[in-house]
Amino acid sequence: MIQRMQKVLFVGPESKKENFLKKLQKAGVLQIDDYTGSKFNKSDNFVDTAKTDRIVQSWKLLKQYQTLADNIMHHNNKTDDISAVVDDVLAIERELGDLYDEQKSLESKIAMIEPLGNFDLDVIRNIENLSSSIIQFWEVSEKNYSRLDIPKKAFVIEVQNRGGRIYFITIYHKTLQIDKTSEIVITESLKELQYQLVNNERKQSEFKNKLIDFTVYLDDIHLLYLSELNELNYKKALGAMITPLDGMLFALQGWTSKEDLDSLRKLSGNNEAELIEIEPDKGEKEPTLLKNKGLGEMGQDLVLFYDTPSSKEWDPSTWVFLSFIVFFAMIMGDGGYGITLFSLLLFFRIRNRKASASTKRFLNMGMVLTFATFIYGALFDNIYGVNFFIPKGLSFPEFMLPAVEWINNFKGLESAQKNSALMKTSVLIGMVHISLSLILKVLRDFSNRVFIKPLSNIAWIAIIWAFYFWYSSGAQTSGLLQTTPGLVLTAGLGIVFLTSAGTLHPGKLIVGGLGGIYNGVQFFSDVLSYIRIFALGLSGSLIAVVFNDLAGMVFNSGMNIFLAGLLGALILIFGHLLNIGLCLMGAVIHGLRLNFLEYYRWSFDGDGRPFKPFSDLLLRGVAAKNQ
């Protein structure tokens, strides 16, 4: 749920401010706001993030080598000077960067002179001295080689023709300049360059091994990072203070939840500060603090993924997650896919018992969604695209009997009738979902003492359902006003016209009324948008059947039994894995889309300001690690 917030002001003696600020940081229940006025002076505290950036850089670098370190024994003794470790890691990174540059240069030189062969430069120099001549190396295109203007007395040796390029040597009593060629200046032999390259790679390997050894400090570096962030946040909080009365007092303002007010009052005891509840500035946006447990906590992750609710809204977390479970299960549709993914997530959940709270919550969310998929697929006898009939005689709780009867009736339908029933069900789910959104909007408006405009939303609920019953009854062939749903629909449109503007001013009433009636187009398209639940579920089941049929054709093809079995198994495995991926994407993307677009459109304002408390990150990090 969204917590009720209170803006507060702390005033206390200058001598107590640092001790009081440390208490606030440890409590972690106050969001500090900067003073934006000009009447008082703010504390001047420069915040330098250079060290924090260096720590993050070293942590990211070591994280790349963590997987390589999993099966390697570390023999080094750990040091307590983590700052020195950060410096060493960054120094190694610079060394590796220089080695990478040197490696590229060496590889370029080797590629350039390798076609000329492996020779000793000292021998070349001796030949030049004994013959009083100059030996030069050249590269030219095959097309231009025969057109070169080379002195007749020059001795030319063609070394190699590679890829349309000719490499040759000239020996002459003076230095030559030959047009249309590239002279290859050799300062080191191929053997020397190859030796340097091997030595370079050896050094790279040594440095990488050092980085692998340093991965044992990943947790320590993370804690150092949190400690530095604490210091930065502390300095920022000092900078947010004002110092009235020539620095004799300090004053600090911020936001906290109403349930934490008492703890803050106790915190400000011992004459350190006085807590004063104040009103927010005109137009100031109140921060939003969400607190949920269980399904609501999982839904909270989904809600915050899209946007932060406004503090004046009602928390949509639980509704969003419950509806997402329904959409996900129906779009995936296959109980076999559901139990496969559930088993995989359960394995990761058991194996990662020490994972962060957010990771555990993500895995739990996945298990809820995939188990719901299994239940849905099992009820409708759809397991890996095959109908496995549920044994008769199973007992169900009394409240489930109507649903069981509906499912049994559904199984007896023809394929076209099943599709029609599922499509109708998808539309009904959309109508319920949008009606729920409108009801929440109406209740919220009434709680905010808005009474006219919400009547249009009540009317739209009546219109949506009246139109459905009017159309599905076949009464559209008769006059609209000759049916009860038709009368409700007509009266509802009249109410929409009169109440959409929220005022009785004639001009605004007409404009607002016409705009309100035009919303019918949006309602109609939103409701029909839920047909995607049926369409995506159907496409996934048909693809599963196709792969099953392909495998069956291979099994029955008459080929060698072992070859047929292998090929058929590969079709089944890769086909269903591909389909699981496609169904999973559709279930996540469209399941969330129906919440974030169709549902949110009518009840969610968003654009909230997330609550960011001034807290001890190091303390929170250690607590999360020990959970």
URMOWO-V483728 format. One record per backbone hydrogen bond with DSSP energy under -1.0 kcal/mol. NH is the residue of the N-H (numbers start at 0). CO is the residue of the C=O. Records with the same first field share a line. If there is no record, write none. Layout:
NH->CO + CO
//
This chain:
2->288
5->255
7->253
8->275
9->251
10->273
11->249
13->247
15->12
16->13
19->15
20->16
21->17
22->18
23->19
24->20
25->21
26->22
27->23
30->254
32->252
42->240
52->48
53->49
54->50
55->51
56->52
57->53
58->54
59->55
60->56
61->57
62->58
63->59
64->61
68->64
71->68
81->79
84->80
85->81
86->82
87->83
88->84
89->85
90->86
91->87
92->88
93->89
94->90
95->91
96->92
97->93
98->94
99->95
100->96
101->97
102->98
103->99
104->100
105->101
106->102
107->103
108->104
109->105
110->106
111->107
112->108
113->109
115->112
116->113
123->119
124->120
125->121
126->122
127->123
128->124
129->125
130->126
132->127
133->171
135->169
137->167
138->181
139->165
141->163
144->140
146->143
147->144
149->147
153->150
154->170
156->168
158->166
159->166
161->164
164->161
165->139
166->159
167->137
168->156
169->135
170->154
171->133
181->138
183->136
192->188
193->189
194->190
195->191
196->192
197->193
198->194
199->195
200->196
201->197
202->198
203->199
204->200
205->201
206->202
207->203
208->204
209->205
210->206
211->207
212->208
213->209
214->211
215->212
216->213
217->214
220->216
221->217
222->218
223->219
224->220
225->221
226->222
227->223
228->224
229->225
230->226
231->227
232->228
233->229
234->230
235->231
236->232
237->233
238->234
239->235
240->237
241->250
242->40
247->244
248->243
249->11
250->241
251->9
253->7
254->30
255->5
257->3
259->256
260->257
263->259
264->260
265->261
266->262
267->263
268->265
271->268
272->267
273->10
275->8
277->6
283->280
287->608
290->0
295->292
297->293
298->294
299->295
300->296
301->297
302->298
303->299
304->300
305->301
306->302
312->309
319->315
320->316
321->317
322->318
323->319
324->320
325->321
326->322
327->323
328->324
329->325
330->326
331->327
332->328
334->381
337->333
338->334
339->335
340->336
341->337
342->338
343->339
344->340
345->341
346->342
347->343
348->344
349->345
350->346
351->347
354->351
359->355
360->356
361->357
362->358
363->359
364->360
365->361
366->362
367->363
368->364
369->365
370->366
371->367
372->368
373->369
374->370
375->371
376->372
377->373
378->374
379->375
380->377
381->376
382->385
385->382
399->396
400->397
403->399
404->400
405->401
406->402
407->403
408->404
409->405
410->406
412->409
417->413
418->414
419->415
420->416
421->417
422->418
423->419
424->420
425->421
426->422
427->423
428->424
429->425
430->426
431->427
432->428
433->429
434->430
435->431
436->432
437->433
438->434
439->435
440->436
441->437
442->438
443->439
444->440
445->441
446->442
447->443
448->445
449->444
454->451
455->452
457->453
458->454
459->455
460->456
461->457
462->458
463->459
464->460
465->461
466->462
467->463
468->464
469->465
470->466
471->467
472->468
473->470
474->469
476->473
477->474
481->478
482->479
486->482
487->483
488->484
489->485
490->486
491->487
492->488
493->489
494->490
495->491
496->492
497->493
498->494
499->495
508->504
509->505
510->506
511->507
512->508
513->509
514->510
515->511
516->512
517->513
519->516
520->517
522->518
523->519
524->520
525->521
526->522
527->523
528->524
529->526
530->527
531->528
532->529
534->530
535->531
536->532
537->533
538->534
539->535
540->536
541->537
542->538
543->539
544->540
545->541
546->542
547->543
548->544
549->545
550->546
551->547
552->548
553->549
554->550
555->551
556->553
563->559
564->560
565->561
566->562
567->563
568->564
569->565
570->566
571->567
572->568
573->569
574->570
575->571
576->572
577->573
578->574
579->575
580->576
581->577
582->578
583->579
584->580
585->581
586->582
587->583
588->584
589->585
590->586
591->587
592->588
593->589
595->591
596->592
598->593
599->594
600->596
601->598
603->599
607->307
610->287
613->29
615->24
616->614
619->615
620->616
621->617
622->618
623->619
624->620
625->621
//
